[in-house]
Amino acid sequence: MRMVASVTPRMDPQSTILVFTLDRRQFAIRAHAVTQVVRAVAVTPATDTNGLLLGTVNVRGQEIQALSLREYLGLPERALDPSQRFILVRLDQRAAALLVDEVESVIPLPPGQLSSAERLLPAFSHIGGIARLDSGVLLIEDLSPLLASAEACAPAPSNPA
């Protein structure tokens, strides 16, 4: 996989977001979990999936779960296309490749532009924050429940006989 973009060390990853699109809709994740962004490559399909887990991709010799955010976010599925990107993330010792249509930007947020979603949107556990931008409000996805769901639906490793 060829690297397309990464978060630079000068940015404060706790207050920096990576903005991506799915079906021309903007979403974001906190940059502290992003290791890099690469072009989409073929996925080794999982034997039993639930819409979230596509399968695995090989990243520098390591098999990483490839996840589709579409069903998770209530969007229709789309076939893998070479114009798409994988956002490689690592959080709490879990790694995954998130399939997105496009990565738009990495935005450092000044103090006061990033709010917690807990008190404003308590019913939406997948929303980790709210960013107030000049162009409007952007919901920041919380990767913890997403990666936990992917881990739960992953097939158990086979034991060699």
C-alpha positions in Angstrom: 0.0 0.0 0.0 1.3 3.4 -0.9 0.9 6.2 1.7 -1.4 9.0 0.7 -1.5 11.2 3.8 -0.7 11.2 7.5 -1.1 13.4 10.5 2.0 15.6 11.0 3.7 15.7 14.4 3.2 19.5 14.7 -0.6 19.1 15.0 -2.2 18.4 18.3 -3.9 15.1 17.6 -6.4 15.4 20.5 -7.9 18.6 18.9 -7.4 17.7 15.3 -9.9 15.9 13.1 -9.7 14.0 9.8 -12.7 14.8 7.6 -13.9 12.1 5.1 -16.9 11.5 2.9 -19.3 8.7 2.3 -22.0 9.3 -0.4 -21.0 13.0 -0.5 -21.7 13.4 3.2 -19.0 14.6 5.5 -18.0 12.7 8.6 -14.9 13.1 10.9 -12.8 11.1 13.3 -10.2 12.4 15.8 -6.8 12.4 14.2 -5.1 10.8 17.3 -6.2 7.4 16.1 -5.2 7.8 12.5 -1.9 6.3 11.4 -2.2 7.0 7.7 -4.5 7.1 4.7 -3.8 4.8 1.7 -5.5 4.0 -1.5 -8.1 1.2 -1.3 -6.8 -2.2 -2.3 -8.4 -5.6 -2.7 -9.9 -7.1 0.5 -9.6 -10.8 1.5 -13.3 -11.4 2.2 -14.4 -12.6 5.7 -16.2 -15.9 5.7 -19.1 -14.5 7.8 -19.7 -10.8 8.0 -22.4 -8.6 9.4 -22.0 -5.6 7.0 -19.3 -3.9 9.2 -16.5 -6.4 8.6 -15.5 -6.6 4.9 -12.5 -8.9 5.5 -8.8 -8.2 5.9 -6.2 -6.2 4.1 -2.4 -6.7 4.2 -0.6 -3.7 5.5 3.2 -4.2 5.4 2.8 -7.9 6.1 0.2 -7.5 8.8 -3.4 -8.6 8.3 -5.8 -5.8 9.5 -9.6 -5.8 9.6 -11.1 -3.8 6.8 -14.4 -2.2 7.9 -17.2 -0.6 6.0 -18.7 2.4 7.8 -21.7 2.5 5.5 -24.1 0.1 7.4 -22.8 1.5 10.7 -23.8 5.0 9.6 -27.1 3.9 7.8 -25.8 4.3 4.3 -26.3 2.0 1.3 -23.4 -0.4 0.5 -21.2 0.3 -2.4 -18.7 -2.0 -4.2 -15.0 -1.4 -3.5 -13.5 1.0 -6.0 -9.8 2.0 -6.5 -10.7 5.7 -6.1 -11.7 5.0 -2.4 -9.4 5.2 0.5 -8.6 3.2 3.6 -8.1 5.3 6.8 -5.7 3.2 8.9 -6.5 3.6 12.6 -5.1 2.3 15.9 -7.0 2.7 19.2 -6.6 0.7 22.4 -4.3 -1.9 20.8 -6.9 -2.5 18.0 -6.1 -1.7 14.4 -8.4 -1.4 11.4 -8.7 0.0 7.9 -11.9 2.1 7.5 -13.1 2.2 3.9 -14.3 5.7 2.9 -15.1 7.4 -0.4 -12.7 10.3 0.0 -10.5 12.0 2.6 -11.1 15.7 2.4 -8.8 17.3 5.0 -7.1 17.3 8.4 -8.3 20.2 10.5 -6.7 21.4 13.7 -9.5 22.9 15.9 -8.9 25.9 18.1 -10.1 25.7 21.7 -13.9 26.2 21.8 -14.6 24.6 18.4 -14.7 21.0 19.7 -17.5 20.0 22.1 -18.3 16.7 23.8 -21.4 15.0 22.4 -22.4 13.2 25.7 -24.7 15.9 27.0 -26.1 17.1 23.6 -26.6 13.7 22.0 -26.6 11.1 24.8 -28.6 8.5 22.7 -25.9 8.4 20.0 -23.0 6.5 21.5 -21.1 6.4 18.2 -20.8 10.3 18.2 -17.6 11.2 20.0 -17.8 15.0 19.6 -19.1 17.9 17.7 -16.9 20.3 15.7 -18.1 23.8 15.0 -16.6 24.9 11.7 -17.2 28.0 9.6 -19.1 25.8 7.1 -21.4 24.3 9.9 -21.4 21.6 12.5 -19.6 18.3 11.9 -20.2 15.2 14.0 -17.1 13.3 15.0 -17.4 9.5 15.1 -16.2 7.6 18.2 -14.0 4.8 17.0 -14.2 2.8 20.3 -17.7 1.3 19.8 -17.0 0.7 16.1 -13.8 -1.2 16.7 -15.4 -3.1 19.6 -18.2 -4.2 17.2 -15.7 -5.2 14.6 -13.8 -7.3 17.1 -17.0 -9.0 18.3 -18.0 -10.0 14.8 -14.5 -11.2 13.7 -14.2 -14.9 13.1 -12.4 -16.8 15.8 -8.8 -17.7 14.8 -8.6 -21.3 13.6 -6.5 -23.7 15.6 -4.1 -25.8 13.5 -4.7 -29.5 14.0 
